[in-house]
Amino acid sequence: MILAPTAAELPERPSEGTRAVVMTMGALHEGHLTLVRRARQIADQVVVTIFVNPLQFNDPGDLDRYPRTLEADCALLAAEGVDAVFAPSVDEMYPGGDPVVTVSAGVIGDVFEGEHRPGHFDGVLTVVLKLLHLTSPDVALFGAKDAQQVIAVRTMVRDLAVPVRIEAVPTVRDPDGLALSSRNAHLSSDDRDSALALSRALAAAEAAARNGASAADVVRSGMDVLAGAARASAGITVDYVAALDPRTAHEVPADHRGEAVIAVAATVRGTRLIDNTSVLIEPEGSPS
């Protein structure tokens, strides 16, 4: 496996084959490795990027706290048969300081995660577009847990005619249902128990959708669980429970029919967590 601190040190693309890229900020866990294994299945060459992108952090303290474990990450990736790890420095990615020209997430960046983290998706799209240029993949894989990010990336690729296919890989969960995240490392045992309220809220929303509830009632079912957990524990602050349009990331109307992403976000004793699930909303008694 090649460890490339600059794009010039990346291996050449396969002459007759495909290249896949998996973009990460390091501190790898089983969720990241699932992306890598899927990339290994569909491509002849796999490149993983490790870069803690300062542009997507609106809280400098959050940036400082983000774990950096390059040596351990590379050992995991080598065991998975990754061909190259692109691990640039901030100076390599942004010579001369923050870029003057950046990508705007537009209206996608103003709602839900964008509203709670102003500028976050602009920073994500700017680094994703630059990494796509530097690695030149045929396919880029992202985790479905970051649903709004996947929507934003797909929209950018479509609107700017970037020649790459985006594949979303299903969320990986621990046996107790908690979605894997690098941020889980900040949770104590008690905090982790509290964090399970997010996946329980999604399960309640899924059950409501299966039982023919309206979009509003599906959301209410999830919110009841998460809000109840917040009342029971002073350590939980609910940011939102919402049904999103999977194409635009905007909230669907109360009478929506069809696919929706149920997204939840909460802070558990200072650690902000997100999760989501896809449901089909077909309210009972509504016209077919």
Summary of the structure (lengths in Angstrom):
residues: 288
radius of gyration: 19.4
end to end distance: 54.0
largest distance: 60.5
contacts: 929
relative contact order: 0.13
helix: 42%
strand: 22%
